[in-house]
Amino acid sequence: MEGLNNGDTAWMAMSCALVLFMTPGLAFFYGGLVRDSNIVNTMMMSIISMGLTTITWLVFGFTWSFDEWGAGKGFTYVGFRNLDAVWSGTTMPGMTFAVFQMTFAIIAAAIISGAVVERIRFSAYAIFIVAWVLAVYVPLCHWIWGGGWIAEMGAKDFAGGTVVHISSGTSAFALASLLGERKHRSESFPSNLPFVILGGGILWLGWTGFNGGSAFAANGDCALAIATTYVAAAAAMITWVSVERILDGAPTSVGAMSGAVAGLVNITPCAGFVEPLGALGVGAIGAICCVFAARGLKKLNLVDDSLDCFSLHGVGGFAGAILGGFFDTGDGLIYGGDGLLLAKNLAGAAFGVVYSAAVTAVIFFLMRLVMRMRVSEEQELEGVDLHCHSEVAYGKNENSGKPNAFGEHSQRFKPEEAPTLLTGSGPTCSAAEKPTEEMQKNKRFPDHYAQKVDISKVSMDVMKPWIAKRITEMLGFEDDIVVDFCVAQLSEPGDKGLDPKMLQVNLTGFLERKAGSFVSELWQHLLSAQESPVGVPREFIDQKKDELKKKKEEAEKVQDELKRRRQDLEEASKQERTRDPPSREADGGRSRRDDDRGRDDRGRDDRGRDRSRDRRRDRDDDRGRGRDDRGRDRDDRERRRERQRERSESGSPKPRAKRGDKRFKWEDD
């Protein structure tokens, strides 16, 4: 093959592999940024582009992009025919060139998915990207790289700033605006940050071939493009996390990888035209444009660009085209240029924005005439994975509750048996938890969810213990965090009031398939409580009445039992007293003797105690009487002496005491 360079061909073959590898990297990057119930769908929307875009590019995409347009023209390379020779302007085979350009179309179509994830139907997206590649990407590719009017005008796009990033970013913005925002937008957070870091790293690696391969040879331009790519990505990463640190107080992993991707997009239009120092400025300035564009769109709430596709790719590609007019070493303003390159790049980029948005809107409205573009509200809140793909990202073995064996990355179900995390339907649920056929066909939530609850009329002091009890029963252990979270959701309903569907979505991460039955039961109690004058569900009141009634019945049973036993004792006592002595002797003589012997022993003990008590009392009395007797004896002796003196003085005889008189003692004269 004349003009073929084996080294250049080998490098371009490697670049094809690197750029193709960017699409799985984008799938990881996007997949980690969505809820875990939408990871499979999000990654599939990137991966499906590898299949659909490849076939589209093979049949019509390449030939319409790089063949001459006109009557009877544009079909020279259908099916990659007529590519045996070296491609014009390069030293590689035409087949290699066609495959390399195909990988660009694949990644461009996949980028759009980031703006519409978690709400667009998978089949609608698949049809959309086929139409988009043919109606948006192919014309821009022809006008810029295929010798079209933008190229003839003099605008420069080294590796796809307008063709890939402005077209996909702007189309993503337009499609997201027309499709509408997510129902759970405020509740959507990244579910797998390691996926984000892994995907961002793969994109950075793949961009080596994306920009380096755009030199179409292993030469100095290739080396320059690779160097500027790495420098711009590094500068943008540092700039983005610095802005986060200043405004938010902490750098994040999502911010770091978003900054790196922004820098890679910024440098794409001018990677082979600027110096490494110029790439430093392109990356830093471009990152500032992207980060404030992302923050501004969220603050203004203009459109629900789910994963900042427009901010990173639309704004990043546009900023890169403009900055190329400043930092281009040939015609840039900083290097003495006259500003024509800046004007041409600005015109080409602006046309890319307008054309991409307009054609995307036309495709959307035409598709909406014949098919539904969004999933249902219930499917969106519950997660698209089960409904669109009948599988979940983090499956568990239902028999053991443990993750599947190594290599089994998801759990597979038949579509009619796919369980739903919200309603609890599926093969593993009890019959009581399965919804009716009508509910399965029409909607996924119970009818009573449509009724509103005024939480101010409900006694949360009564509801909280019930919530704690039910959650403990479902989890198998006490979890105050889940209980407090549920109570907080009820106590702070927000401007729109309590929404049982959102409450069910929020609790699904904790209670999994049991969340549906729990919220359904809870909502019924809340509806009943707001009708009660005391704010307590009627079921609770009836249950309390039943408990009190049971307690009263049990107390009455205890009283009846005590009364019966008392009567039995009294009856037994009467029988004991009226029993015939001979019969008692005949029936239980030995027992009676034993009882008598025991009574005798107890009697002896009692008599012993009585004697001891009497002796102590007598001893005490004797002591008291002894003291009294001694006092009386002294008085008697004094009186007797007095009488003796009187008789001796008067000469009268001494009286004799009577024998029975105890007041005197016998004495000898």
ABEGO torsion letter per residue (X at the ends): XBGBBAAAAAAAAAAAAAAAAAAAAAAAAAAAABBAAAAAAAAAAAAAAAAAAAAAAAAAAAAAAABBBEBGBGAAABGGBGAABBBBGBABBAAAAAAAAAAAAAAAAAAAAAAABGABBAAAAAAAAAAAAAAAAAAAAAAAAAGBAAAAAGBBBAAGAAAAAAAAAAAAAAAAAAAEBBAAAAABBBABAAAAAAAAAAAAAAAAAAAAAAAGBBBAAAAAAAAAAAAAAAAAAAAAAAAAAAAAGBBBAAAAAAAAAAAAAAAAAAAAABBAAAAAAAAAAAAAAAAAAAAAAAAAGABBBAAGAAAAAAAAAAAAAAAAAAABAAABAAAGBAGAAAAAAAAAAAAAAAAAAAAAAAAAAAAAAABBABBBAAAAAAEAAAAAAGBBABBBBAAAGBBBBBGBABBBBBAAABBBAAAGBEAABBAAABBBAAAAAABABBAAAABBBBAAABBAAAAAAAAAAAAAAAAGBBBAAAAAAAAAAAABAEAAEBBAAAAAAAAAAAAEAAAAAAAAAAAAAAAAAAABAAGBBAAAAAAAAAAAAAAAAAAAAAAAAAAAAAAAAAAAAAAAAABBAAAAAAAAAAAAAAAAAAAAAAAAAAAAAAAAAAAAAAAAAAAAAAAAAAAAAAAAAAAAAAAAAAAAAAGBBBBBBBAABAABBBBBX
